[in-house]
Every structure is written in structure tokens, then in C-alpha cells.
């Protein structure tokens, strides 16, 4: 088990950082759209 985990941990390091960057970008874009739509709704109401 431990022996199998070592290469997994080594190779996941590069992939993980790439995945993390992509997820963060998607997350930020999502938040941006949510905020912009919320702001437009707020401005339309007031």
C-alpha cells in the first residue's frame, strides 16, 4: 500500500497544482458572474 502511494504522491504533485489552478480560475469566474448578476439585480430593484 505504502509502496504504491509513493509514485502516486510524486506524480500527483504536478497534476494537482495544474488542477488546482484550473479549479481556482473556474471558481473565480463563477464568483465574478454571480456577483455581477447580483449587482445588476440589486441595481434594477433600486
mmCIF file of the N, C-alpha and C atoms, coordinates in Angstrom:
data_MODEL
# 
_entry.id   MODEL 
# 
loop_
_atom_site.group_PDB 
_atom_site.id 
_atom_site.type_symbol 
_atom_site.label_atom_id 
_atom_site.label_alt_id 
_atom_site.label_comp_id 
_atom_site.label_asym_id 
_atom_site.label_entity_id 
_atom_site.label_seq_id 
_atom_site.pdbx_PDB_ins_code 
_atom_site.Cartn_x 
_atom_site.Cartn_y 
_atom_site.Cartn_z 
_atom_site.occupancy 
_atom_site.B_iso_or_equiv 
_atom_site.pdbx_formal_charge 
_atom_site.auth_seq_id 
_atom_site.auth_comp_id 
_atom_site.auth_asym_id 
_atom_site.auth_atom_id 
_atom_site.pdbx_PDB_model_num 
ATOM 1   N N  . UNK A 1 1  ? 0.836   -1.204 0.000   1.00 0.00 ? 1  UNK A N  1 
ATOM 2   C CA . UNK A 1 1  ? 0.000   0.000  0.000   1.00 0.00 ? 1  UNK A CA 1 
ATOM 3   C C  . UNK A 1 1  ? 0.875   1.261  0.000   1.00 0.00 ? 1  UNK A C  1 
ATOM 4   N N  . UNK A 1 2  ? 1.799   1.289  0.939   1.00 0.00 ? 2  UNK A N  1 
ATOM 5   C CA . UNK A 1 2  ? 2.675   2.454  1.048   1.00 0.00 ? 2  UNK A CA 1 
ATOM 6   C C  . UNK A 1 2  ? 3.542   2.603  -0.205  1.00 0.00 ? 2  UNK A C  1 
ATOM 7   N N  . UNK A 1 3  ? 4.019   1.478  -0.703  1.00 0.00 ? 3  UNK A N  1 
ATOM 8   C CA . UNK A 1 3  ? 4.870   1.476  -1.887  1.00 0.00 ? 3  UNK A CA 1 
ATOM 9   C C  . UNK A 1 3  ? 4.124   2.023  -3.109  1.00 0.00 ? 3  UNK A C  1 
ATOM 10  N N  . UNK A 1 4  ? 2.857   1.696  -3.221  1.00 0.00 ? 4  UNK A N  1 
ATOM 11  C CA . UNK A 1 4  ? 2.046   2.176  -4.343  1.00 0.00 ? 4  UNK A CA 1 
ATOM 12  C C  . UNK A 1 4  ? 1.738   3.673  -4.200  1.00 0.00 ? 4  UNK A C  1 
ATOM 13  N N  . UNK A 1 5  ? 1.661   4.139  -2.994  1.00 0.00 ? 5  UNK A N  1 
ATOM 14  C CA . UNK A 1 5  ? 1.316   5.534  -2.742  1.00 0.00 ? 5  UNK A CA 1 
ATOM 15  C C  . UNK A 1 5  ? 2.441   6.497  -3.094  1.00 0.00 ? 5  UNK A C  1 
ATOM 16  N N  . UNK A 1 6  ? 3.694   6.012  -3.021  1.00 0.00 ? 6  UNK A N  1 
ATOM 17  C CA . UNK A 1 6  ? 4.838   6.905  -3.262  1.00 0.00 ? 6  UNK A CA 1 
ATOM 18  C C  . UNK A 1 6  ? 4.852   7.485  -4.684  1.00 0.00 ? 6  UNK A C  1 
ATOM 19  N N  . UNK A 1 7  ? 4.830   6.671  -5.748  1.00 0.00 ? 7  UNK A N  1 
ATOM 20  C CA . UNK A 1 7  ? 4.793   7.254  -7.094  1.00 0.00 ? 7  UNK A CA 1 
ATOM 21  C C  . UNK A 1 7  ? 3.517   8.068  -7.330  1.00 0.00 ? 7  UNK A C  1 
ATOM 22  N N  . UNK A 1 8  ? 2.446   7.626  -6.705  1.00 0.00 ? 8  UNK A N  1 
ATOM 23  C CA . UNK A 1 8  ? 1.179   8.342  -6.820  1.00 0.00 ? 8  UNK A CA 1 
ATOM 24  C C  . UNK A 1 8  ? 1.321   9.769  -6.280  1.00 0.00 ? 8  UNK A C  1 
ATOM 25  N N  . UNK A 1 9  ? 1.933   9.887  -5.115  1.00 0.00 ? 9  UNK A N  1 
ATOM 26  C CA . UNK A 1 9  ? 2.140   11.194 -4.498  1.00 0.00 ? 9  UNK A CA 1 
ATOM 27  C C  . UNK A 1 9  ? 3.100   12.045 -5.318  1.00 0.00 ? 9  UNK A C  1 
ATOM 28  N N  . UNK A 1 10 ? 4.099   11.409 -5.904  1.00 0.00 ? 10 UNK A N  1 
ATOM 29  C CA . UNK A 1 10 ? 5.090   12.142 -6.693  1.00 0.00 ? 10 UNK A CA 1 
ATOM 30  C C  . UNK A 1 10 ? 4.488   12.701 -7.975  1.00 0.00 ? 10 UNK A C  1 
ATOM 31  N N  . UNK A 1 11 ? 3.741   11.857 -8.688  1.00 0.00 ? 11 UNK A N  1 
ATOM 32  C CA . UNK A 1 11 ? 3.201   12.306 -9.968  1.00 0.00 ? 11 UNK A CA 1 
ATOM 33  C C  . UNK A 1 11 ? 1.976   13.198 -9.775  1.00 0.00 ? 11 UNK A C  1 
ATOM 34  N N  . UNK A 1 12 ? 1.274   13.021 -8.668  1.00 0.00 ? 12 UNK A N  1 
ATOM 35  C CA . UNK A 1 12 ? 0.072   13.833 -8.440  1.00 0.00 ? 12 UNK A CA 1 
ATOM 36  C C  . UNK A 1 12 ? 0.439   15.298 -8.153  1.00 0.00 ? 12 UNK A C  1 
ATOM 37  N N  . UNK A 1 13 ? 1.683   15.494 -7.719  1.00 0.00 ? 13 UNK A N  1 
ATOM 38  C CA . UNK A 1 13 ? 2.124   16.829 -7.347  1.00 0.00 ? 13 UNK A CA 1 
ATOM 39  C C  . UNK A 1 13 ? 1.979   17.830 -8.495  1.00 0.00 ? 13 UNK A C  1 
ATOM 40  N N  . UNK A 1 14 ? 2.455   17.444 -9.679  1.00 0.00 ? 14 UNK A N  1 
ATOM 41  C CA . UNK A 1 14 ? 2.383   18.331 -10.843 1.00 0.00 ? 14 UNK A CA 1 
ATOM 42  C C  . UNK A 1 14 ? 0.947   18.471 -11.323 1.00 0.00 ? 14 UNK A C  1 
ATOM 43  N N  . UNK A 1 15 ? 0.273   17.337 -11.432 1.00 0.00 ? 15 UNK A N  1 
ATOM 44  C CA . UNK A 1 15 ? -1.104  17.325 -11.915 1.00 0.00 ? 15 UNK A CA 1 
ATOM 45  C C  . UNK A 1 15 ? -2.008  18.104 -10.962 1.00 0.00 ? 15 UNK A C  1 
ATOM 46  N N  . UNK A 1 16 ? -1.760  17.926 -9.674  1.00 0.00 ? 16 UNK A N  1 
ATOM 47  C CA . UNK A 1 16 ? -2.600  18.550 -8.656  1.00 0.00 ? 16 UNK A CA 1 
ATOM 48  C C  . UNK A 1 16 ? -2.530  20.069 -8.718  1.00 0.00 ? 16 UNK A C  1 
ATOM 49  N N  . UNK A 1 17 ? -1.314  20.604 -8.873  1.00 0.00 ? 17 UNK A N  1 
ATOM 50  C CA . UNK A 1 17 ? -1.157  22.055 -8.933  1.00 0.00 ? 17 UNK A CA 1 
ATOM 51  C C  . UNK A 1 17 ? -1.866  22.611 -10.169 1.00 0.00 ? 17 UNK A C  1 
ATOM 52  N N  . UNK A 1 18 ? -1.768  21.885 -11.276 1.00 0.00 ? 18 UNK A N  1 
ATOM 53  C CA . UNK A 1 18 ? -2.429  22.300 -12.505 1.00 0.00 ? 18 UNK A CA 1 
ATOM 54  C C  . UNK A 1 18 ? -3.944  22.278 -12.324 1.00 0.00 ? 18 UNK A C  1 
ATOM 55  N N  . UNK A 1 19 ? -4.416  21.202 -11.704 1.00 0.00 ? 19 UNK A N  1 
ATOM 56  C CA . UNK A 1 19 ? -5.837  21.044 -11.444 1.00 0.00 ? 19 UNK A CA 1 
ATOM 57  C C  . UNK A 1 19 ? -6.325  22.145 -10.508 1.00 0.00 ? 19 UNK A C  1 
ATOM 58  N N  . UNK A 1 20 ? -5.512  22.446 -9.507  1.00 0.00 ? 20 UNK A N  1 
ATOM 59  C CA . UNK A 1 20 ? -5.866  23.469 -8.531  1.00 0.00 ? 20 UNK A CA 1 
ATOM 60  C C  . UNK A 1 20 ? -6.001  24.832 -9.196  1.00 0.00 ? 20 UNK A C  1 
ATOM 61  N N  . UNK A 1 21 ? -5.068  25.139 -10.092 1.00 0.00 ? 21 UNK A N  1 
ATOM 62  C CA . UNK A 1 21 ? -5.105  26.411 -10.816 1.00 0.00 ? 21 UNK A CA 1 
ATOM 63  C C  . UNK A 1 21 ? -6.377  26.514 -11.651 1.00 0.00 ? 21 UNK A C  1 
ATOM 64  N N  . UNK A 1 22 ? -6.666  25.427 -12.366 1.00 0.00 ? 22 UNK A N  1 
ATOM 65  C CA . UNK A 1 22 ? -7.877  25.433 -13.203 1.00 0.00 ? 22 UNK A CA 1 
ATOM 66  C C  . UNK A 1 22 ? -9.135  25.598 -12.371 1.00 0.00 ? 22 UNK A C  1 
ATOM 67  N N  . UNK A 1 23 ? -9.182  24.874 -11.246 1.00 0.00 ? 23 UNK A N  1 
ATOM 68  C CA . UNK A 1 23 ? -10.360 24.966 -10.379 1.00 0.00 ? 23 UNK A CA 1 
ATOM 69  C C  . UNK A 1 23 ? -10.504 26.359 -9.790  1.00 0.00 ? 23 UNK A C  1 
ATOM 70  N N  . UNK A 1 24 ? -9.364  26.956 -9.408  1.00 0.00 ? 24 UNK A N  1 
ATOM 71  C CA . UNK A 1 24 ? -9.398  28.299 -8.843  1.00 0.00 ? 24 UNK A CA 1 
ATOM 72  C C  . UNK A 1 24 ? -9.898  29.304 -9.868  1.00 0.00 ? 24 UNK A C  1 
ATOM 73  N N  . UNK A 1 25 ? -9.419  29.169 -11.109 1.00 0.00 ? 25 UNK A N  1 
ATOM 74  C CA . UNK A 1 25 ? -9.854  30.059 -12.187 1.00 0.00 ? 25 UNK A CA 1 
ATOM 75  C C  . UNK A 1 25 ? -11.354 29.903 -12.436 1.00 0.00 ? 25 UNK A C  1 
ATOM 76  N N  . UNK A 1 26 ? -11.818 28.661 -12.524 1.00 0.00 ? 26 UNK A N  1 
ATOM 77  C CA . UNK A 1 26 ? -13.250 28.407 -12.727 1.00 0.00 ? 26 UNK A CA 1 
ATOM 78  C C  . UNK A 1 26 ? -14.064 28.990 -11.580 1.00 0.00 ? 26 UNK A C  1 
ATOM 79  N N  . UNK A 1 27 ? -13.542 28.800 -10.359 1.00 0.00 ? 27 UNK A N  1 
ATOM 80  C CA . UNK A 1 27 ? -14.213 29.287 -9.164  1.00 0.00 ? 27 UNK A CA 1 
ATOM 81  C C  . UNK A 1 27 ? -14.314 30.806 -9.175  1.00 0.00 ? 27 UNK A C  1 
ATOM 82  N N  . UNK A 1 28 ? -13.210 31.478 -9.553  1.00 0.00 ? 28 UNK A N  1 
ATOM 83  C CA . UNK A 1 28 ? -13.194 32.939 -9.604  1.00 0.00 ? 28 UNK A CA 1 
ATOM 84  C C  . UNK A 1 28 ? -14.149 33.460 -10.666 1.00 0.00 ? 28 UNK A C  1 
ATOM 85  N N  . UNK A 1 29 ? -14.169 32.800 -11.819 1.00 0.00 ? 29 UNK A N  1 
ATOM 86  C CA . UNK A 1 29 ? -15.082 33.198 -12.897 1.00 0.00 ? 29 UNK A CA 1 
ATOM 87  C C  . UNK A 1 29 ? -16.525 33.040 -12.439 1.00 0.00 ? 29 UNK A C  1 
ATOM 88  N N  . UNK A 1 30 ? -16.790 31.934 -11.764 1.00 0.00 ? 30 UNK A N  1 
ATOM 89  C CA . UNK A 1 30 ? -18.130 31.668 -11.256 1.00 0.00 ? 30 UNK A CA 1 
ATOM 90  C C  . UNK A 1 30 ? -18.560 32.753 -10.272 1.00 0.00 ? 30 UNK A C  1 
ATOM 91  N N  . UNK A 1 31 ? -17.679 33.086 -9.333  1.00 0.00 ? 31 UNK A N  1 
ATOM 92  C CA . UNK A 1 31 ? -17.962 34.125 -8.348  1.00 0.00 ? 31 UNK A CA 1 
ATOM 93  C C  . UNK A 1 31 ? -18.184 35.465 -9.039  1.00 0.00 ? 31 UNK A C  1 
ATOM 94  N N  . UNK A 1 32 ? -17.349 35.758 -10.047 1.00 0.00 ? 32 UNK A N  1 
ATOM 95  C CA . UNK A 1 32 ? -17.474 37.016 -10.782 1.00 0.00 ? 32 UNK A CA 1 
ATOM 96  C C  . UNK A 1 32 ? -18.848 37.141 -11.421 1.00 0.00 ? 32 UNK A C  1 
ATOM 97  N N  . UNK A 1 33 ? -19.290 36.069 -12.089 1.00 0.00 ? 33 UNK A N  1 
ATOM 98  C CA . UNK A 1 33 ? -20.607 36.090 -12.733 1.00 0.00 ? 33 UNK A CA 1 
ATOM 99  C C  . UNK A 1 33 ? -21.726 36.193 -11.718 1.00 0.00 ? 33 UNK A C  1 
ATOM 100 N N  . UNK A 1 34 ? -21.576 35.474 -10.605 1.00 0.00 ? 34 UNK A N  1 
ATOM 101 C CA . UNK A 1 34 ? -22.586 35.530 -9.548  1.00 0.00 ? 34 UNK A CA 1 
ATOM 102 C C  . UNK A 1 34 ? -22.700 36.951 -8.994  1.00 0.00 ? 34 UNK A C  1 
ATOM 103 N N  . UNK A 1 35 ? -21.550 37.569 -8.747  1.00 0.00 ? 35 UNK A N  1 
ATOM 104 C CA . UNK A 1 35 ? -21.541 38.926 -8.205  1.00 0.00 ? 35 UNK A CA 1 
ATOM 105 C C  . UNK A 1 35 ? -22.120 39.922 -9.203  1.00 0.00 ? 35 UNK A C  1 
ATOM 106 N N  . UNK A 1 36 ? -21.728 39.803 -10.463 1.00 0.00 ? 36 UNK A N  1 
ATOM 107 C CA . UNK A 1 36 ? -22.217 40.747 -11.472 1.00 0.00 ? 36 UNK A CA 1 
ATOM 108 C C  . UNK A 1 36 ? -23.725 40.623 -11.656 1.00 0.00 ? 36 UNK A C  1 
ATOM 109 N N  . UNK A 1 37 ? -24.233 39.389 -11.641 1.00 0.00 ? 37 UNK A N  1 
ATOM 110 C CA . UNK A 1 37 ? -25.682 39.211 -11.780 1.00 0.00 ? 37 UNK A CA 1 
ATOM 111 C C  . UNK A 1 37 ? -26.408 39.729 -10.543 1.00 0.00 ? 37 UNK A C  1 
ATOM 112 N N  . UNK A 1 38 ? -25.801 39.530 -9.366  1.00 0.00 ? 38 UNK A N  1 
ATOM 113 C CA . UNK A 1 38 ? -26.396 40.027 -8.132  1.00 0.00 ? 38 UNK A CA 1 
ATOM 114 C C  . UNK A 1 38 ? -26.413 41.553 -8.119  1.00 0.00 ? 38 UNK A C  1 
ATOM 115 N N  . UNK A 1 39 ? -25.347 42.149 -8.616  1.00 0.00 ? 39 UNK A N  1 
ATOM 116 C CA . UNK A 1 39 ? -25.258 43.611 -8.670  1.00 0.00 ? 39 UNK A CA 1 
ATOM 117 C C  . UNK A 1 39 ? -26.294 44.177 -9.643  1.00 0.00 ? 39 UNK A C  1 
ATOM 118 N N  . UNK A 1 40 ? -26.449 43.556 -10.789 1.00 0.00 ? 40 UNK A N  1 
ATOM 119 C CA . UNK A 1 40 ? -27.431 44.042 -11.767 1.00 0.00 ? 40 UNK A CA 1 
ATOM 120 C C  . UNK A 1 40 ? -28.848 43.907 -11.213 1.00 0.00 ? 40 UNK A C  1 
ATOM 121 N N  . UNK A 1 41 ? -29.120 42.813 -10.503 1.00 0.00 ? 41 UNK A N  1 
ATOM 122 C CA . UNK A 1 41 ? -30.426 42.641 -9.873  1.00 0.00 ? 41 UNK A CA 1 
ATOM 123 C C  . UNK A 1 41 ? -30.664 43.724 -8.838  1.00 0.00 ? 41 UNK A C  1 
ATOM 124 N N  . UNK A 1 42 ? -29.629 43.986 -8.038  1.00 0.00 ? 42 UNK A N  1 
ATOM 125 C CA . UNK A 1 42 ? -29.723 44.994 -6.989  1.00 0.00 ? 42 UNK A CA 1 
ATOM 126 C C  . UNK A 1 42 ? -29.956 46.380 -7.579  1.00 0.00 ? 42 UNK A C  1 
ATOM 127 N N  . UNK A 1 43 ? -29.257 46.686 -8.670  1.00 0.00 ? 43 UNK A N  1 
ATOM 128 C CA . UNK A 1 43 ? -29.404 47.992 -9.312  1.00 0.00 ? 43 UNK A CA 1 
ATOM 129 C C  . UNK A 1 43 ? -30.773 48.120 -9.971  1.00 0.00 ? 43 UNK A C  1 
ATOM 130 N N  . UNK A 1 44 ? -31.276 47.052 -10.530 1.00 0.00 ? 44 UNK A N  1 
ATOM 131 C CA . UNK A 1 44 ? -32.585 47.093 -11.177 1.00 0.00 ? 44 UNK A CA 1 
ATOM 132 C C  . UNK A 1 44 ? -33.703 47.308 -10.163 1.00 0.00 ? 44 UNK A C  1 
ATOM 133 N N  . UNK A 1 45 ? -33.546 46.725 -8.983  1.00 0.00 ? 45 UNK A N  1 
ATOM 134 C CA . UNK A 1 45 ? -34.577 46.846 -7.953  1.00 0.00 ? 45 UNK A CA 1 
ATOM 135 C C  . UNK A 1 45 ? -34.621 48.240 -7.343  1.00 0.00 ? 45 UNK A C  1 
ATOM 136 N N  . UNK A 1 46 ? -33.446 48.832 -7.162  1.00 0.00 ? 46 UNK A N  1 
ATOM 137 C CA . UNK A 1 46 ? -33.387 50.157 -6.518  1.00 0.00 ? 46 UNK A CA 1 
ATOM 138 C C  . UNK A 1 46 ? -33.370 51.303 -7.521  1.00 0.00 ? 46 UNK A C  1 
# 
